[in-house]
Amino acid sequence: MLQEFAEFEKRYEALQEELNAHPHDERIINAMIEYYQARLNVITMVLQKLEEVKQTNTKSHAKEA
């Protein structure tokens, strides 16, 4: 997961440089939108996994009590 976030950061920096060089290029703007959508998808997956772990831990503690 950390490697994916590092790759996202590299891609984001490259897109920002491209956008600064060509601020009206529709392709770069669309790539930025896709970047944010992909990053949001990864964050959503992480949150879902954390919720699954939380529920599993809650059930485990309930069985022990």
C-alpha positions, 0 to 999 in steps of 0.5 A: 500500500505504501508503495502505491501511495509513493507511486501516486505521489510521483505521478501527481508531481509529474502531472503538476509539472505538465499542468504548469507547462501546459495549463490548458491541455485537456488531456492533462486536466483529465489525467489529474481527474483520473489521478484523484479518482484512483487515489480516492478508490485506494483510500476507499479500499483501505477504509473498507479493510480497516472496517473489516478488521474492526468488525472482526476484532469486535466479534472476537472480543465479544466471543471472549467475554 
